Amino acid sequence: MSGFSAFLRRPWPIVLVVSLVLNGFLVGALAVDWLKPHRGFSGERFARFELRRFDDRLPGEAADKVAAALQPLASQVEERLQRVRDIRSEIMRLAAEPTPDRAAVDAKLVELRTESASMQEAIQAATYDALLALPPEDRVRLVEEPAR
């Protein structure tokens, strides 16, 4: 026992153990971050967002038809999302100034809301156009409660 206590009186064993624990923690954190999917908010993902209410209410092929109708919109939505990101960046730049121009910020906020509403309107119109093109026997299931 005295050999072990003499061993622990030296500083390097404690430093070694602390270093190993810290390295293990950091490697674990990096591995979790590396394995976690990093999904941006893409145009396709935004277009599919509208489908979340229909996926469990429509038969599989009907939901696929609606999703296919939205697919061509993905690139347009991606462009609009980039404009929204650019407007937000401009708002942040304006807000970061020593004396922010409130009128300029308000104008950019109006521009942001207009662009967002326009994008949402295009997606909803395409979604409901595709939905209304489905046969009545598929559409009647829209009023049913989704299966949990």
N, C-alpha and C positions, 0 to 999 in steps of 0.2 A: 504494500500500500504506500510505503514511503517513496518508492521509486515512481509511482504514478503521480503522487503529489509534487514530487520534484519536477516531473515532466510538465505538469500543468503550471508550475511557477515560471516557466520560460514563456515569453510573450508569443513566440511564433506558433505554437499549437492553437492558441485561441484565435490568432489572426487567420490561420489557415481554415479553421472551422467557419469563422464568420465569412471569409471570402468564398468558401464553397457554398454556403447557404445563399449569399447574395448573388453569386453567379447562377445558381440554380433558379432563383427567383427571376432574374433577368432573362435567362434563356427560356424559361416557361412563358414569361410575358411576351417575348418576341415570337415564340411559336404560336401562341394563341392569336396574336395580332396577324401573323402571317397566314394562319389557317382560316381566319374569319373572312367571309366574303365581303369585299368592298364593292357595293353596287351603287353607282351613281343614279341619279334620277334621270334616266334616259327617256327619249321620246316614246319608245316602244313600251316601256314600263308605265309611263304616264297614260298612254292610250289604253293599256290593259287595266288601269286603275278603275276605269268606268265599268268594266266588266265584272267587277267583284260582286255586284248585286245580282248578277244573272247566272253566274257559273253554277250555283247549286239549285237553281230553279228551272233551268232549261235542260233539255236532253243534250248529251255530249255533242252530237253533230250540229245542233242548233247553236250552241255556244261557240263551236268552232267556226261556224259561218259568220257570226257577229265579229269574232276576233279577226277573221280573215278580211272582213270589210274594213277594219281599223288599221290593218297592216300598212297599207299605202300612206296612211297619215303619219307614220312614225318619223319619217325624215322631216316633214313639215313641222311636226311638234318639236323635234330636236332643234330646228332652227329657231323656233319661238322660245324654247327654253334657254337657248343661248342669248337671245335678246333680253329675256327676263334676268338672266345672270348679269349681263352687261349693265342693265338699268340698276340692279341692286348694287353693283360695284360703284357705279356713279353716285348713287345715294350715299353709300359709305364714304366715298371720297369727299362729297359735299359736307357730310356730317362731321368729318374729321378736321375740317378747317378751323383755325382759331376763332373766327367769328362766322359761324355757319349762316348761309343765306336761306332763311326759312322758306321764302317764296320759291326758290330754285328746288329745294327739297320737296316741297308740296307739289310742284309741277312734275317732278320725277315720280313721285308716288302716284299721281294721276296716270302717268304714262305706264307705270308698273301694273296698276289695276286694270287699265284698258287692255294691255297686252295679255295679262292673265285671263281676263274675261273672254277675250277673243279666242284664245287657245281652247279654253273650256267649251265655248260655244261650238267650235268646229268639231271637237271630239264628241260632244253630246249629240250634235246633229247627225254625224256619221253613225254613231251607235244606234240611235233610235230609227234612222232610215233602214239600217240593216235589221233591226229588231222588227220593224213593221213589215218587212219583206218576208218574214218567216210565216209558215202556215199557221192558221188560227189554233190548231191543236197544240202547237208548241207555245204560242203566246199565252194561251189560257193558263198555263202553269206559272205565269209570272205573279199571279195573285196568291198562289199557295205559299204557305210558310216553308222555308227551306228545311230540309232534313238536317238534323244536328248529329 
